[in-house]
Structure formats: C-alpha cells, structure tokens
C-alpha cells in the first residue's frame, strides 16, 4: 500500500495540507464534476509527507533553514545565490527505494504497464488560496515518459519550491519557508501539442464583471500564453445566455498565434520547441463555437461548485479532439477588492501615441522607460521605472513589485505578465508588438490603461487626475439616471457606476472603430472603384464566406458587449445617424454617398433606412440587432430611430424594420424615437401612437429651434440649451409624453453642467436623464438637489413610472 501517494480518486479539496491546492483541486474536480461532463485527466499525487520524509532522509531541513535564513530580505541582493544553493541541495538528494517504487508502481498502474507520457506538476501546500495564487511560481514538466524521466521530474518539482520567484513570493505574502511543502501531481498527458490549449476566467479579469467568462487560447501547448510569446484568440461568453440556452458568445477576437509550441523530437523527451504557425491556422479560431460553449459550461460548473470566481487551465487533445480541464484555482484579484470603491483616472491632455496594446487595470502612470532583455539586466532598476521588454515570464516576478509599470511586445490579457500585474496592482500594457522599437530607453512616458481595453503609451509627461469615489455613498434619485455610451471597451468597468441602464448607445462609434467598412461597400462590393478600399475590405473580411456577415457579426458583438454589461437593465441603441460626409469616410464609402452642401440637414437618420440608396445597408443593422436580441437573448436591448422628420417617415421606417425582423412589440421589442426636430415636438401626440418612447436630443433640438449651427465658431455663442425657446420646446415634448403616457428621457450635457437645467427637467416631469460617464456623478448630484426642492412633482413622476 502506497503511503506517500494518493490517486486522484482519493483526493478532495479538504486534502490541501496533504497535496497542495493544485492537486486538491484536480482531485475535487475529478471526483465531483465528471458526472457533469467535465473531463479531467486521471493521475496521482505525491504527498506533503513524502516531501518532508525526503528532506529528513537527506538531512536537509537545517541546511535549508540556514541558507534561507541568510536571505537579504531588504534588497534581495543575494536572492539568486540563495535560490541556487537551496535547489542544489534538493537536486543532490536521493529518493529512498520505497518512495521510488511507489512512484513507479503507481505510474505503471496509471499507464496500464505501457510508458505513456505524463505531465508532472508542482503543487505547494500553501498555494491557490484566495489571497495568493502562486501562479507560475513552481515548475511543470510536460511529455515525461518512462520511470527514470519521471523520477527526475519529481525531484525537479521538489527543487522548484526554491525558485527565486517562489522564495520572493513567500516572503511578500508572509509564508514561512519551512511551513510549505511541495506535492507533485502526475497526470495523463493531453496531446495539446497537436491541438490547442489556454486559460479561462469565470469573471472578466480587468473589471471584475461577474456575468462574463473569458476564454483564451493558442495552438499547441499553453506555455506560449503564460510566457506571452503570442497573442491568443479571446472569447467572451455571457453567463445568463449560457444558462438560458441562447447563443452566449458575445465577443470573439482572433490573435496572431504566430508560434505553436510542440514537443521536441529528441529522444530524452520532456523538452518543447516553438514552431512557426502556418498562415492558414493563424487565420483560424482555435475552437469552434460549440467547443467554446462546452468549455464555458464547464467553467461555469467549476465556479458554481467552488462558489467563487475561478482561474482555469484547459487543453484540447489534437488526436481525440476532446477538451480537458487541466487545473483550476481561485481568482485572487477581484475577490479582495471593494467594488464600491472606484479610483477614476482621467487624462487631462493629449500626447503623441508611441504604441498601443492590451490594457491591464485602469491606472495611469508616468515614469521612465527602462529597456530590458532579461531580469539579469535590471541592476539599476528604480520604482519610477516602467519596464519595456519583449515578454514577461515567471522569472521576472521578483522584480515586478519594484516597478511602476510593465510594457511588452507580446502577450494577451491572460499572459503571465497580465496576471501578475493585476495581482500587484501595477499598470501594464501587453501585446504592443513594437514597444521595444518605438519607446526609447530612459524616455519619460505616460502609460494609460484608463481608456478601455486598449492601453496607450504616450511620449512625455501628461497631466492626469485621480479621483476616489465610494459608490455606496451615492443615492440614486427617483428620476431614472442612465448613461450615454459608445465604446464597448469601457462597458464592463462603467457598469459598476450607479445607473439605471443606458439611455443612448451610439452605434456610430462601433461602426467606425470596429466595423470600419461602409455597409453598402459589402452589399455591392463589385461596384467599388478604389483599389485601396478593395484591399482593405478583403483583409478585414477574410474568413467570412459572405462579406455582409462581417458587418453583422462585428456590429452585433459591439452592441452585445454593452447590452450584456448592463443586463438586465434596459439599453437603448440608436440606429446609425451618420451624415453623408461621415459615411463617406468609412472604407468604400465614397462610392456610395452623395455629396451634400449641408449634410446636417440632409440624407441622415430615418430618411436613409427606406431609401433605395441605403436600405440594403440598413438591413445589416437590423440583422445585427436581431442577432443580439433573439440569438443571444439580450432582450433588454431596445431600439431608437434618430432624426425622424415626419409621421409618414416614421411609418416607412417601422415598416422596413418589420420587414427586417424588428417588428414593434414582437418578442417584447420596444422602439423609441429621438425628439430632436421641432416637428417631433409639434406632432408629439401623433408620434406617440407609433413609438414606445421618446428621447430628447437637446443638441439638435436647440440647434434647429434657434437656427444655429452648433459647430460654427462664429455662431457658437448663440447656441444655448438654456434659451427660453429651446426650453419651451423641451417642456412641450414632456407635456405631450405625460398626456399620452409615453416614456420620455433626455440625453445631453446640460443637466450636469447646469443645476438649474436639471431642476427644470425634474419640474417638468422628465422620466429619465442620460449622461456621458464623466458627467454622471455630477448629474446625479444635480438631480438629487432638484428633487429635494420639488417633492410633489417627484411623487407624481414616481407614480407614473411604477
């Protein structure tokens, strides 16, 4: 009977003191989740007792204590020598014949007497705790085959308890070195070298948004993700849609996947090599939609079993085509964060962009760039330094607590650099591609992770402000407070702000920044004359059988991200309202747009949707919205028609929307219209019969009421939302909405800029006011003050709303 070995079927999460967090989690999943379909490769684990016995049989405890006791814990000047001495003690030790026999006999039983390949993983008895992840601190050895190679790998795992990074990590976290043992997990090898592998988080790792699962992966072995050698594919899955059986993948991003890590063909085994990924595979997602959904179901099952957000490693066997979970640990960053406390960073000036990449965190940091090829070059490292390097591996960890920021050429949101940066609270921008060539050594730079998922590195020192807000102290008024949004990259972070939904989702930003192509250029691609436009469209739509599917897919992903972030609160998406000169700037747009003297009053808004010049393009907008609402199940999404001039135009627009699958009231669809033209106010009671709600666009309504171009420098002083005529129009619209029992809101800056304007809206009985994010908190304060002055009016509005 083995006394130093436990089979996975004997291990539960309560065995952490015996087999460490990693192995305890594997045993727990192997025994508790396989009935839910979660596949975990079988294996066994050496125990903590085996490690202590090994130290005692080789008389290593006191020498190790002496070596570690001499560690310089102030500057860590002798960390490398300390680690090397400790590891050599272990590597020069000998396993007892009994322990070696236990390992070999159990390996034979696992392999059914044939030398199968196994993964040999380290599992410390203090790791994978809610307060400490120990990610990447200890070693793993892959593709180990045969008894001698296995015994050597187990000893190397023992020695990895004393890697430089592991020693420093225990010091930082307050773990006593002589209290931590090393268990070794031996697990059947998944042939990810012929398939793919990756990681997953059951919350969005930057913001901590809990309704999203992020899966990322690469071809071949997952070490390329950890090391950040390649930019992986990324898939975001919406949990409520997953649970309800809707199509849950609301975002897919293809990485370059330039390299594929496979096993070396050398006979001694255990080594890996990176090979160039064929172009065809670089341009192919690593998982099918069905596989993404299956993996997401497993991730959700793991999270529900452990009752906490989890960080998961997975792999796909390229021979059997089966997915497996390789390990799962608690997510450590957001569990410790007070989500009511928000630090808001805001750049106050613009600068020259040196490079961009994946933003990690939301901070802004000014510092001096330090170009490093490896940790060994960091002799002059100072806290104000921002490391600029090709990639970050676990060997860098002892340095990272001493730096102001991290910038890398390679790596995605789930690379080791990103994970450690989050845990340390250090701003990082990873996967820039060209950081080491565009940023000069010792150059003063500003690192901004405060502008969404994309991080920006600016040359020079830019002014910024840092504000701490405690959301728990903010009281929402009875008047509904909503947000004006355009950029999906900010949606998760902004969803934590106090709000009652999104009153205006501007579609134009998504089309400009994510789609980039004029919809008619995809519908009638053969009519494009500009060769540069043709090349760009071919490149962007590569992989799509129908070019129009690209538009629908990209637009749907952008809209769905915002709808998911605020679910189940309502999100009102405004149909496209470009002017002809703005449409023309989209790729291929010049061949499909007329030239107008006054685009502001020309072919825009509702007039386009039923026109022969654009209605086929509008059908793509409708298809994207239909996909979000019906396929993805995000029925909190409502639709708004902009710049609808006449009742006849309203009827035509509703008719063409119905033909494209967006019929009012069908599947609970509500359709709003903007009130931004005097005709909308004058005929508001008639418009109310056609639409479910109104949103006052105060900028256009003021412009058209006063006859002032708000963009004109000469006439700009006359543009004033507080003008009595403009306010009279707003009051008339609200009055008509109240009379017809139609919901009405306003989108604009004035209620946050002018407390009196907020008081005016509350007094008139507005149902909701929508603000840009930077004006939201001031707007809430202004509305609260207005409601204090007008309690009778608020009671009437509250009765109407509820």
Order of alpha helices (4+ residues) and beta strands (2+ residues): beta-alpha-beta-alpha-alpha-alpha-alpha-beta-beta-alpha-alpha-beta-beta-beta-alpha-beta-alpha-beta-beta-beta-alpha-alpha-beta-beta-beta-beta-beta-beta-alpha-beta-alpha-beta-alpha-beta-beta-beta-beta-alpha-beta-alpha-alpha-alpha-alpha-beta-alpha-alpha-alpha-beta-alpha-beta-alpha-alpha-beta-alpha-alpha-beta-alpha-alpha-beta-alpha-alpha
